[in-house]
Amino acid sequence: MNIKFIKPFFMMGLFLCLMGGLSVAAIVSNKATDSIPVSWDTGFIMPALLASPVELHNLEDLQQLIAAPWYAELKVSQTKVGESVFSSCRDYFERVDDATRTTAASEMNAYLEFKVMCEAIRLLMTAENSESSYLPDPILSDAAPKQWPKALALQISVEESRRSAEDPELKYWSDITPITKYESQSTAKASYYHESGYQEVEIVGRGDTNSDGVEDVLLVMRDHVYGGNYFNIRLLVLSVDAQRRWHLLTEF
């Protein structure tokens, strides 16, 4: 469910509607001319990764998730303080380093899930309401790989990524990994299949993350490869301009 935050004037409009002074359509129309609030979607699964549930009703509630204990403690190495134990987003924010990894290789996937959700909290908390939006409806479609930047493509090796980034002929996701099948699970989740594996994409939230007034979308992408144990999860922030050109703003 896409949860949005209701402003006082909207509540007043609803009251007038009930009193017969306004229609619901009029309220929605008036709201559309105002700023677009920050929101989160089904891809934001941080509450499900906690030891105890935390109810979210508004942006301020996200602050509770930073100190809330995870469902598991993870032993990690190569942090700012050497070996450590991460059991909350607070631990992660205070001690994480670019080289941080779990001591047990089998726990790395769980760590990546925690990592991207902690980063999503920070992005949603610092995002601003948007003055305009060019995001299509739906955002996830079979056309996305031909429109989204090539950085979203599955590239297992660093050398492969470097070559793709330097090749001006490669512009879009599908230029690197042509999609053979598209499956939509919902308006907020879809799977894209190619010869080497598949990528699951889910909408985490929306908001203006770079203060340009335009609504951006936060996506989580899970990369899978056939015939192996490779798995990666990334948090991506994309924006689209008035000319319908997509841009990658941030990646974790």
C-alpha positions in Angstrom: 0.0 0.0 0.0 1.3 3.4 -0.9 1.1 5.5 2.2 0.9 9.3 1.8 0.7 12.0 4.3 -2.5 14.1 4.6 -2.2 17.8 5.1 -4.7 19.8 7.2 -6.4 21.4 4.3 -7.2 18.0 2.9 -8.9 17.1 6.1 -10.9 20.3 5.9 -11.8 19.5 2.3 -13.0 16.1 3.4 -15.2 17.6 6.1 -16.8 20.0 3.6 -17.3 17.1 1.3 -19.2 15.2 4.0 -21.3 18.4 4.6 -22.2 18.5 0.9 -20.0 21.5 0.0 -17.4 19.7 -2.1 -17.0 16.5 -4.1 -14.2 14.1 -3.5 -13.1 14.7 -7.1 -12.7 18.4 -6.3 -10.6 17.6 -3.3 -8.3 15.4 -5.2 -8.0 18.0 -8.0 -7.2 20.8 -5.6 -4.5 18.6 -3.8 -2.9 17.8 -7.2 -2.1 21.5 -7.6 -0.1 21.5 -4.3 3.2 19.8 -3.5 3.4 16.0 -3.8 4.2 14.5 -0.4 7.0 12.0 0.3 5.7 8.4 0.4 6.8 4.9 0.8 5.6 1.7 -1.0 5.6 -2.1 -0.6 9.3 -2.3 -1.4 10.1 -0.6 1.9 10.4 -3.7 4.1 12.4 -2.4 7.0 9.5 -2.9 9.5 9.5 -6.6 8.5 13.2 -6.9 9.3 12.9 -5.9 12.9 12.8 -8.0 16.1 9.5 -6.3 17.1 7.0 -4.5 14.8 7.0 -0.8 14.5 3.9 0.9 13.1 4.4 3.7 10.6 1.9 6.4 10.1 3.9 9.4 9.1 7.5 10.5 8.2 8.4 11.2 11.8 7.8 7.5 12.6 10.7 6.6 10.4 13.0 7.9 13.1 12.0 4.9 15.3 13.4 2.5 12.8 17.0 3.7 13.2 17.5 2.4 16.8 15.0 -0.5 16.5 16.8 -3.9 16.8 17.0 -6.1 13.7 15.7 -9.6 13.7 19.3 -10.8 13.8 22.7 -9.6 14.9 25.4 -9.7 12.2 29.1 -10.0 12.9 30.9 -7.8 10.4 34.5 -6.9 9.6 36.3 -4.0 8.0 34.2 -1.3 9.7 35.4 2.0 11.0 36.2 0.3 14.3 37.4 -3.0 12.9 35.4 -6.1 13.7 31.9 -5.3 15.1 28.3 -6.5 15.5 25.5 -4.7 13.6 22.1 -5.1 15.2 20.4 -1.8 14.1 20.6 0.9 11.5 22.2 3.1 14.1 25.1 0.6 14.3 25.3 0.6 10.5 25.3 4.4 10.2 27.9 4.9 12.9 30.4 2.1 11.9 29.9 1.1 8.2 32.8 1.5 5.8 32.9 0.9 2.0 34.7 -2.4 2.6 32.4 -3.7 5.4 31.4 -7.4 5.0 29.9 -10.0 7.2 32.3 -12.4 8.9 30.2 -15.4 7.7 29.7 -15.4 3.9 26.3 -17.0 4.3 25.0 -13.8 6.1 26.1 -11.4 3.4 22.7 -11.5 1.6 20.9 -10.6 4.9 23.4 -7.8 5.5 22.7 -6.3 2.0 18.9 -6.3 2.8 19.5 -4.4 6.0 21.9 -2.1 4.3 19.6 -0.9 1.5 16.7 -0.5 3.9 18.7 1.6 6.3 19.8 3.8 3.3 16.1 4.0 2.3 15.2 5.3 5.7 17.8 8.1 5.4 16.6 9.0 1.9 12.9 9.1 2.9 13.6 11.1 6.0 15.7 13.7 4.1 13.5 13.9 1.0 11.3 16.9 0.4 7.8 17.2 -1.0 7.9 17.6 -4.8 6.5 20.5 -6.8 6.2 18.4 -10.0 6.4 14.8 -11.2 7.1 13.3 -14.6 7.0 9.7 -13.4 4.9 7.5 -15.7 1.9 5.5 -14.5 2.8 2.7 -14.1 6.5 3.2 -13.3 7.3 -0.5 -13.8 6.6 -1.7 -17.3 8.0 -3.8 -20.1 9.3 -0.6 -21.7 11.5 0.3 -18.7 14.7 -1.5 -19.8 14.7 0.5 -23.0 14.4 3.8 -21.1 16.3 3.4 -17.9 20.1 4.1 -17.6 22.6 1.3 -18.4 23.8 1.3 -14.8 20.8 -0.8 -13.9 21.9 -3.7 -16.0 23.3 -6.9 -14.4 27.1 -6.7 -14.5 28.9 -9.2 -12.3 32.5 -8.2 -12.8 34.1 -4.8 -12.2 35.9 -4.9 -15.5 32.6 -5.5 -17.3 31.0 -2.6 -15.6 34.0 -0.4 -16.5 33.8 -1.3 -20.2 30.1 -0.7 -20.3 30.4 2.7 -18.6 33.0 3.8 -21.1 31.1 2.6 -24.2 29.0 5.6 -25.6 27.0 3.2 -27.8 25.5 1.6 -24.7 22.9 4.0 -23.2 20.1 1.9 -21.7 19.7 -1.1 -19.5 18.5 -3.3 -22.4 21.6 -2.4 -24.4 23.6 -4.4 -22.0 21.2 -7.1 -20.9 18.4 -7.6 -23.5 15.2 -8.6 -21.7 13.5 -11.8 -22.9 10.5 -11.8 -20.6 8.7 -9.3 -18.3 6.4 -10.3 -15.4 4.4 -7.9 -13.4 3.5 -8.9 -9.8 1.8 -5.6 -8.9 2.0 -1.9 -9.8 5.0 -1.8 -7.4 6.9 -5.0 -8.3 8.0 -6.7 -11.5 10.6 -9.2 -12.7 12.8 -8.8 -15.8 14.3 -11.9 -17.3 17.4 -12.2 -19.6 19.7 -15.0 -20.8 22.0 -14.9 -17.7 19.4 -14.6 -15.0 16.7 -12.2 -13.8 16.2 -8.9 -11.9 13.4 -8.2 -9.5 12.5 -4.5 -9.2 10.2 -3.1 -6.5 9.2 0.5 -5.6 10.5 1.6 -2.2 9.2 5.2 -2.2 9.0 8.6 -3.8 10.1 12.1 -3.0 12.4 14.9 -4.0 15.8 13.6 -2.9 18.0 16.2 -4.6 16.0 19.4 -3.9 15.3 20.2 -7.6 11.5 20.2 -7.0 11.0 17.0 -9.2 9.7 13.8 -7.7 12.2 10.9 -7.7 11.5 7.2 -7.2 13.4 4.8 -4.9 13.8 1.3 -6.3 15.2 -1.9 -4.9 16.7 -4.2 -7.4 17.6 -7.8 -6.7 20.0 -9.4 -9.2 20.0 -13.2 -9.7 22.1 -15.4 -12.0 21.1 -18.8 -13.3 23.3 -21.8 -12.4 25.2 -20.1 -9.5 24.9 -18.6 -6.1 25.4 -15.0 -7.2 23.0 -12.5 -5.6 23.1 -8.8 -5.2 20.7 -6.2 -4.0 20.9 -2.5 -4.9 19.0 0.6 -3.9 18.6 3.0 -6.8 17.2 6.5 -7.0 15.9 7.5 -10.4 14.3 10.7 -11.8 12.7 11.5 -15.1 12.5 15.0 -16.6 9.9 16.8 -18.7 11.4 15.3 -21.9 10.9 11.8 -20.4 14.6 11.2 -20.0 15.5 9.0 -17.1 18.5 9.7 -14.8 20.2 7.7 -12.1 20.7 10.0 -9.1 22.1 7.6 -6.5 23.0 4.0 -6.0 23.7 2.0 -2.8 
